[in-house]
Amino acid sequence: MLRIGCPWCGVRDETEFRYRGDASRIRPSADAGPAAFAAYVYERDNALGWHAEWWLHVGGCRQLLKVVRHTLTHEIRSVSAAGDP
């Protein structure tokens, strides 16, 4: 089980959070066309290593967090608020 350090609530079990997606993906512009949107929605890399993800703290402060996690070891490198750089 993951232990995620929420900046507002402290360290919590992953059961309090919901995965919300890949934080490194960039949404195509409105004029990009259907193929670009299909690729954005359906195509994913199965990356090994450090990966930025969005997690929502549903069992606590309800804040959206950016979590940098290693996909093999599940080690968490950093947790920050969604609006932080």
N, C-alpha and C positions, 0 to 999 in steps of 0.2 A: 504494500500500500504506500502511496506517495504521501509525504508530509509537506504541505505547501505553506510557506511563511507569508501570510497576508500582511501587508503594511499597516492595516488598521486593526486587525483582530489577533495577530500573532500566528504561531504555527498551528495548523489544523490538518485533520485527515482529509484525504482526497474525496471522501464521501460527502463533504460539505460543498464541493465544487462541481461544476459541469464544464466539460470541454466545449469550447465554442469555435475552434478552428485554428487554421494556420495563420500566424501573425505576420508572416513574411510575404504573403500573397498580396498583390496590388490589383485592385479592381480596374478593369478596362474603362476607358472613357465612354461616354454615352454614344458616340459616333463610331465606335470600334467595329460594330457589325456582329452578326449572330455567331460566327465561327470563334471570334475572340471570347465572347461570353460563354459559349459552350466549353471552350478550353478552360476558362476560369472556374467554372462550376464543376466540371467532371474530371479534368486531368490533374493528377497529383504525383509528385515525386515521392518515392519511398526512401527518404534520405536516412543515412546512418550518421549519427553524430549529434552535434548541438543543433537545436531547433527551437525557434520562437513560436509560442502558442498563446492563444487567448483562453483564459479560464474565468468563469463567472462564479463568484462566491455566493451561491444561493442559500447556504445554510448560515450565513453571517451578515456581513455588511452590504451584500448585493452589488459589490463593485466588480468591474471588469478588470482583470489583471493580465499583464503580459509576463509569461513564464518562459524562461529559457531552460530547456530540459534536454538531457542526453537521451536519444531514442533507444540506445542499447542498455545502458545502466540505470536509466531513470533518475540519475543525479540531477538536482536542480542547481543551476549556476546563479540565477537571479530571478527576482520577482519585483515587478514595478506596476504602478498604476497605468491604465491604458493611455492616458494623455502624456505621460512622461517620455522624454526623448530616449 
